[in-house]
Amino acid sequence: MKLLNRDQIESLAKFKSDRFQTTSFFLDTKKRTKTKKEVVLAAKNLVAKAKSRVHQMNLDKEKKNSLLKDLDKISKFCARKLTSYKYSGLALFSCAGEDFWHEFFLPNSPRNRVIIDQNPYIRPLSAIYTEYTRICSLVIDRKEAKWYDIFMGEISLIDSMKSDVPSQVKEGGREGIELSQIEKHTTSRLRDYLKKTAQKTFSIFKKNKFDWLFLGCRDEYRPVFNSLLHPYLKERLKGQIKAIPNDSPTKILDKALKLKKQLKTLEKEDILKTYIAELKKGGLSVYGLKNTLRKLNRGEVHTLLITRHFSKAGKICPKCSFLFVDEAKCPSCQIKTDPVTDVIDEAVEAAFGKNSHVKHINPPSKLKQYGDIGAILRYKT
């Protein structure tokens, strides 16, 4: 299935077997940088190396057989699907001993890797998902309005609406509308049309729950249209693209993605500025792995910031699921902690479970100075 929403990742994160380990398989399948043969060969090599690791692991026969069945199933899936596969990345999760299997078709390329752990390794999915924002792109002129849904690099038409507004508005022998006089010169039919468009946009929002709204229209329409928008939509109106309803969806998608990339870059810069400013004044921020895990355990984290691909082994309490760097015993439960391959992945999973935001920061960034991990807090204790 395609990776579409946070619920899919949260559902995956909940799976854990008490008896068997889970195999998480990630493959870069982007055809622009690799041939089909190279992708297929990379998959075979990953599986072969993983099988060699399993044979060397100190596990009982039943657990080893479960992992080997995982890898056989992954191998067969790749043999069937990869030659005609059209997405940029692939993620497979298997626990044969529990009859557990999930496949995700990814819009971005992950690192090629196989992770064997007690539960699915969700961090690459989280990193990809948080890069995407559901966008509604509205393109409008006097004759027609079109609404497009843009998500994970794809575009689809949501709805469209025709108007009966004249192609030109004439006032005192002049054509066009002066920006500063749009209220005076706009005919009642144009205003009614813009009002209906704003109302329909809100109806689409209530149904589709998009995060951002992009607007494509003539500059002179924008002040009036903005004044007619519901406050919820005004908050989500992030920018304007140069597009008209007659433009192809591909052209609209290209312009929207360029604007989205600019906004995402600014968003991460702003988050880092806020994070560092709070740190410097001793406010709602913490840095470093140990401090961040402590705040995450207490449910104080609003936004978890992690340098992309940063990983670290750690510990987890089998009873309360608190995370630690090196605690041999859980301070809360007073029982022995279990080792985890990547405590950063466990932290991402915990953040999802506590309804916290997760931001994966591309290196190089100033987050490196603070241990590659930190958090903006909900409150300070």
C-alpha positions as CSV (number, residue, x, y, z in Angstrom):
1,M,0.0,0.0,0.0
2,K,1.0,3.6,-0.4
3,L,2.3,5.5,2.6
4,L,-0.5,8.1,3.1
5,N,-1.0,9.1,6.7
6,R,0.3,9.1,10.2
7,D,-2.2,6.4,11.3
8,Q,-0.5,3.8,9.2
9,I,2.8,4.5,10.9
10,E,1.2,4.5,14.4
11,S,-0.5,1.2,13.7
12,L,2.7,-0.3,12.5
13,A,4.5,0.9,15.6
14,K,2.1,-0.8,17.9
15,F,3.1,-4.3,16.7
16,K,5.5,-6.2,18.9
17,S,5.9,-9.9,19.4
18,D,7.0,-11.4,22.7
19,R,8.3,-14.5,21.0
20,F,9.7,-13.5,17.6
21,Q,11.7,-10.7,16.1
22,T,10.6,-8.5,13.2
23,T,12.4,-7.9,9.9
24,S,12.3,-4.4,8.5
25,F,13.5,-4.1,4.9
26,F,14.2,-0.8,3.1
27,L,15.2,-0.4,-0.6
28,D,16.0,2.6,-2.8
29,T,14.1,1.9,-6.0
30,K,14.5,5.3,-7.7
31,K,14.9,4.5,-11.4
32,R,16.4,7.9,-12.3
33,T,19.6,7.0,-10.4
34,K,19.7,3.2,-10.9
35,T,18.8,0.7,-13.6
36,K,16.2,-2.1,-12.9
37,K,19.0,-4.6,-12.8
38,E,20.9,-2.6,-10.2
39,V,17.8,-2.3,-8.0
40,V,17.1,-6.0,-8.2
41,L,20.8,-6.8,-7.4
42,A,20.7,-4.5,-4.5
43,A,17.7,-6.3,-3.1
44,K,19.3,-9.7,-3.5
45,N,22.5,-8.5,-1.8
46,L,20.6,-7.1,1.2
47,V,18.7,-10.3,1.7
48,A,21.8,-12.4,1.3
49,K,23.7,-10.4,3.9
50,A,20.8,-10.4,6.3
51,K,20.5,-14.2,6.0
52,S,24.2,-14.5,6.9
53,R,23.7,-12.3,10.0
54,V,20.7,-14.4,11.1
55,H,22.7,-17.7,10.9
56,Q,25.4,-16.1,13.1
57,M,22.8,-14.8,15.7
58,N,22.5,-16.5,19.1
59,L,18.9,-17.5,18.7
60,D,16.9,-20.7,19.1
61,K,15.8,-22.6,16.0
62,E,12.2,-21.4,16.0
63,K,13.2,-17.7,16.1
64,K,15.9,-18.2,13.4
65,N,13.4,-20.0,11.2
66,S,10.9,-17.1,11.6
67,L,13.6,-14.6,10.5
68,L,14.7,-16.8,7.5
69,K,11.1,-17.1,6.4
70,D,10.8,-13.3,6.6
71,L,13.8,-12.9,4.3
72,D,12.5,-15.6,1.9
73,K,9.2,-13.8,1.7
74,I,10.9,-10.5,1.1
75,S,13.1,-12.1,-1.6
76,K,10.0,-13.5,-3.4
77,F,8.2,-10.2,-3.2
78,C,11.1,-8.3,-4.8
79,A,11.5,-10.9,-7.5
80,R,7.8,-10.5,-8.5
81,K,7.5,-6.7,-8.1
82,L,10.7,-4.9,-8.7
83,T,11.0,-5.0,-12.5
84,S,7.7,-3.1,-12.8
85,Y,7.8,-1.1,-9.6
86,K,7.1,2.6,-10.1
87,Y,7.8,4.2,-6.7
88,S,11.0,5.7,-5.4
89,G,11.3,3.5,-2.3
90,L,10.0,0.3,-0.8
91,A,9.6,-0.8,2.8
92,L,8.6,-4.3,3.9
93,F,7.9,-5.5,7.4
94,S,7.6,-9.2,8.3
95,C,7.3,-11.4,11.3
96,A,6.6,-14.9,10.0
97,G,6.2,-16.4,13.4
98,E,3.2,-14.1,14.1
99,D,2.0,-14.1,10.4
100,F,2.7,-10.4,10.3
101,W,3.4,-8.7,6.9
102,H,3.1,-5.1,5.7
103,E,4.4,-3.4,2.6
104,F,4.7,0.3,1.9
105,F,5.3,2.0,-1.4
106,L,7.3,5.2,-0.7
107,P,7.5,8.5,-2.6
108,N,11.1,9.1,-1.4
109,S,14.2,6.8,-1.4
110,P,15.2,5.3,2.0
111,R,18.7,4.0,2.7
112,N,19.1,0.4,1.7
113,R,19.1,-1.6,4.9
114,V,17.6,-4.6,6.8
115,I,16.9,-4.1,10.5
116,I,16.1,-7.0,12.8
117,D,14.5,-6.0,16.1
118,Q,11.6,-6.7,18.4
119,N,9.3,-4.4,16.6
120,P,9.1,-2.7,13.1
121,Y,11.8,0.0,12.4
122,I,9.5,2.9,11.7
123,R,12.0,5.8,11.6
124,P,12.5,5.9,7.8
125,L,8.7,6.1,7.3
126,S,8.5,8.9,9.9
127,A,11.3,10.8,8.2
128,I,9.6,10.5,4.8
129,Y,6.1,11.3,6.0
130,T,7.1,14.4,7.9
131,E,8.5,15.8,4.7
132,Y,5.1,15.9,3.2
133,T,2.2,18.3,3.8
134,R,-1.3,17.9,2.4
135,I,-1.9,20.8,0.1
136,C,-5.1,22.1,-1.5
137,S,-4.2,24.2,-4.6
138,L,-7.0,26.4,-5.7
139,V,-6.7,28.0,-9.2
140,I,-9.3,30.5,-10.2
141,D,-10.2,33.0,-12.9
142,R,-13.5,34.6,-14.0
143,K,-14.8,31.5,-15.8
144,E,-13.8,28.7,-13.5
145,A,-12.3,27.5,-10.2
146,K,-10.5,24.2,-9.7
147,W,-9.4,22.6,-6.5
148,Y,-6.5,20.1,-6.5
149,D,-5.2,17.8,-3.7
150,I,-1.4,17.6,-3.7
151,F,0.2,15.0,-1.4
152,M,3.4,13.0,-1.6
153,G,4.4,14.3,-5.0
154,E,1.0,13.5,-6.6
155,I,-1.9,15.7,-7.7
156,S,-5.6,14.9,-8.2
157,L,-8.6,17.1,-9.0
158,I,-10.9,17.4,-6.1
159,D,-13.6,19.6,-7.6
160,S,-14.4,22.4,-10.1
161,M,-17.0,25.1,-10.4
162,K,-18.0,27.3,-13.4
163,S,-19.1,30.9,-13.1
164,D,-21.3,33.3,-15.1
165,V,-19.0,36.3,-14.4
166,P,-18.3,38.4,-17.6
167,S,-14.8,38.0,-18.9
168,Q,-14.2,41.7,-18.4
169,V,-15.4,44.3,-15.9
170,K,-15.6,47.8,-17.4
171,E,-15.7,50.9,-15.3
172,G,-15.5,54.4,-16.8
173,G,-14.3,53.0,-20.1
174,R,-11.3,51.3,-18.5
175,E,-10.7,47.5,-18.6
176,G,-9.3,45.7,-15.5
177,I,-9.5,46.3,-11.8
178,E,-7.1,48.5,-9.8
179,L,-5.8,46.7,-6.7
180,S,-6.7,49.5,-4.3
181,Q,-10.3,49.8,-5.7
182,I,-11.3,46.2,-6.1
183,E,-14.3,46.5,-3.8
184,K,-15.6,49.5,-5.8
185,H,-15.1,48.1,-9.3
186,T,-15.9,44.4,-8.7
187,T,-19.4,43.6,-10.0
188,S,-21.8,41.8,-7.6
189,R,-21.6,38.7,-9.7
190,L,-17.8,38.5,-9.4
191,R,-18.0,39.1,-5.6
192,D,-20.8,36.4,-5.3
193,Y,-18.6,34.0,-7.3
194,L,-15.6,34.6,-5.1
195,K,-17.8,34.2,-2.0
196,K,-19.1,30.8,-3.3
197,T,-15.5,29.8,-4.1
198,A,-14.4,30.6,-0.6
199,Q,-17.4,28.7,0.9
200,K,-16.7,25.7,-1.3
201,T,-13.0,25.8,-0.2
202,F,-14.1,25.6,3.4
203,S,-16.4,22.6,2.6
204,I,-13.4,20.9,0.9
205,F,-11.3,21.6,4.0
206,K,-13.8,20.0,6.4
207,K,-13.8,16.9,4.2
208,N,-10.1,16.6,3.2
209,K,-8.4,18.3,6.2
210,F,-5.5,19.8,4.2
211,D,-2.7,21.5,6.0
212,W,-1.8,24.3,3.5
213,L,-3.8,26.3,0.9
214,F,-2.1,27.6,-2.2
215,L,-3.9,30.1,-4.4
216,G,-3.5,30.7,-8.1
217,C,-5.3,33.8,-9.3
218,R,-4.9,37.3,-10.6
219,D,-3.4,39.7,-8.0
220,E,-6.4,42.0,-8.0
221,Y,-8.7,39.2,-6.8
222,R,-6.7,38.2,-3.9
223,P,-7.6,40.9,-1.3
224,V,-11.3,40.3,-1.7
225,F,-11.0,36.5,-1.8
226,N,-8.8,36.5,1.3
227,S,-11.4,38.7,3.1
228,L,-14.1,36.1,2.3
229,L,-12.1,33.1,3.6
230,H,-13.0,31.3,6.9
231,P,-10.4,32.1,9.7
232,Y,-9.3,28.4,9.6
233,L,-8.4,28.8,5.9
234,K,-6.6,32.2,6.4
235,E,-4.3,30.4,8.8
236,R,-3.5,27.8,6.1
237,L,-3.1,30.1,3.2
238,K,0.6,29.9,2.7
239,G,1.3,31.4,-0.7
240,Q,0.4,32.1,-4.3
241,I,1.4,30.2,-7.4
242,K,1.2,31.6,-11.0
243,A,-1.4,29.3,-12.4
244,I,-4.8,29.4,-14.1
245,P,-7.6,26.7,-14.3
246,N,-6.6,25.9,-17.9
247,D,-3.1,24.9,-16.9
248,S,-2.3,21.2,-16.8
249,P,-2.2,19.4,-13.5
250,T,1.5,18.6,-14.1
251,K,2.3,22.3,-14.5
252,I,0.3,23.2,-11.3
253,L,2.0,20.4,-9.4
254,D,5.4,21.6,-10.4
255,K,4.7,25.1,-9.3
256,A,3.2,23.9,-6.0
257,L,6.1,21.6,-5.2
258,K,8.6,24.4,-5.7
259,L,6.7,26.7,-3.3
260,K,6.3,23.8,-0.8
261,K,10.1,23.2,-0.9
262,Q,10.8,26.8,-0.1
263,L,8.2,26.8,2.7
264,K,9.6,23.6,4.2
265,T,13.1,24.9,4.3
266,L,11.9,28.1,6.0
267,E,9.8,26.0,8.4
268,K,12.8,24.0,9.6
269,E,14.9,27.1,9.9
270,D,12.3,28.7,12.1
271,I,11.9,25.6,14.2
272,L,15.7,25.5,14.8
273,K,15.8,29.2,15.6
274,T,12.9,28.8,18.1
275,Y,14.6,25.7,19.6
276,I,18.0,27.4,20.0
277,A,16.5,30.7,21.4
278,E,14.6,28.7,24.1
279,L,17.8,26.9,25.0
280,K,19.8,30.1,25.3
281,K,17.3,31.6,27.7
282,G,16.8,28.4,29.7
283,G,13.2,28.1,28.3
284,L,11.2,25.3,26.8
285,S,14.0,23.3,25.1
286,V,16.4,20.5,26.0
287,Y,19.4,19.1,24.2
288,G,21.3,15.8,24.1
289,L,20.0,12.3,24.1
290,K,19.8,11.7,27.8
291,N,17.8,14.9,28.6
292,T,15.6,14.5,25.6
293,L,14.7,10.9,26.5
294,R,13.9,11.9,30.0
295,K,11.5,14.6,28.8
296,L,10.0,12.2,26.3
297,N,9.4,9.6,29.0
298,R,7.5,12.3,31.0
299,G,5.3,13.3,28.1
300,E,6.7,16.8,28.0
301,V,7.9,16.9,24.4
302,H,5.9,19.0,21.9
303,T,8.4,18.6,19.0
304,L,11.2,16.1,18.8
305,L,14.2,17.3,16.6
306,I,16.6,14.7,15.2
307,T,19.4,14.9,12.8
308,R,18.5,12.6,9.9
309,H,20.2,9.2,10.1
310,F,21.5,9.8,13.6
311,S,21.2,6.6,15.5
312,K,22.3,5.2,18.9
313,A,21.9,2.0,20.8
314,G,20.0,2.3,24.1
315,K,17.8,0.7,26.7
316,I,14.0,0.3,27.2
317,C,12.0,-0.7,30.2
318,P,9.9,-3.8,29.3
319,K,7.2,-2.7,31.7
320,C,6.6,1.0,31.3
321,S,8.5,1.4,27.9
322,F,10.6,4.3,29.2
323,L,13.7,4.9,27.2
324,F,17.3,5.3,28.4
325,V,20.8,5.7,27.2
326,D,22.5,3.2,29.5
327,E,20.3,2.6,32.6
328,A,20.7,-1.0,33.7
329,K,17.6,-0.7,35.8
330,C,14.4,1.4,35.2
331,P,14.4,4.0,38.0
332,S,10.6,4.0,37.9
333,C,9.8,0.2,37.8
334,Q,13.1,-1.0,39.4
335,I,13.4,-3.8,36.8
336,K,16.1,-4.7,34.4
337,T,16.0,-2.7,31.1
338,D,16.3,-4.4,27.7
339,P,18.8,-3.4,25.0
340,V,17.5,-1.8,21.8
341,T,19.3,-1.5,18.5
342,D,18.4,2.1,17.9
343,V,16.9,4.1,20.8
344,I,16.3,7.0,18.3
345,D,13.8,4.9,16.4
346,E,12.2,4.0,19.7
347,A,12.0,7.7,20.6
348,V,10.3,8.4,17.3
349,E,7.8,5.7,18.0
350,A,7.2,7.0,21.6
351,A,6.7,10.5,20.2
352,F,4.0,9.3,17.8
353,G,2.3,7.5,20.7
354,K,2.3,10.7,22.8
355,N,1.0,12.8,19.9
356,S,4.2,14.8,19.7
357,H,5.6,16.2,16.5
358,V,8.8,14.8,14.9
359,K,11.1,16.9,12.8
360,H,14.0,15.2,11.0
361,I,16.7,17.8,10.3
362,N,19.0,17.4,7.3
363,P,22.7,17.7,8.1
364,P,24.7,19.9,8.3
365,S,22.7,22.0,10.8
366,K,23.2,23.7,14.2
367,L,21.5,20.7,15.8
368,K,24.9,18.9,15.5
369,Q,26.2,21.2,18.2
370,Y,23.5,20.0,20.6
371,G,24.1,16.3,20.3
372,D,22.0,15.7,17.1
373,I,18.8,15.5,19.1
374,G,16.7,17.8,21.2
375,A,13.1,18.8,22.0
376,I,10.8,21.8,22.2
377,L,8.7,21.2,25.3
378,R,5.0,21.6,26.0
379,Y,5.7,22.9,29.5
380,K,8.6,23.1,31.9
381,T,8.8,21.2,35.2
